[in-house]
Amino acid sequence: MSEIKVYGADWCGDCIRAKRILDRTGTDYEYIDVDQDAEAKKEAIRLSGRRRIPVIVFPDGDILVEPNDPELEQALLRRSA
């Protein structure tokens, strides 16, 4: 599977939680800090249609915005099968 992109910020509790799940499952991902990159912030808003993070973009084009733990875990399981 190609790399997942995670748009987030260091102060965001949901972003920290999502990264913890990705790390625990050994998932490769690129973390993009929207506070450090104005263009990335615009892209995250464009992708999600709103101002919420994390925005998780899968290589197949699926996007999760502020997923809860079960949503993210299920998305990862579907792609690892």
Secondary structure, 3 states (H helix, E strand, C coil): CCCEEEEECCCCHHHHHHHHHHHHCCCCEEEEECCCCHHHHHHHHHHHCCCCCCEEECCCCCEEECCCHHHHHHHHHHHHC
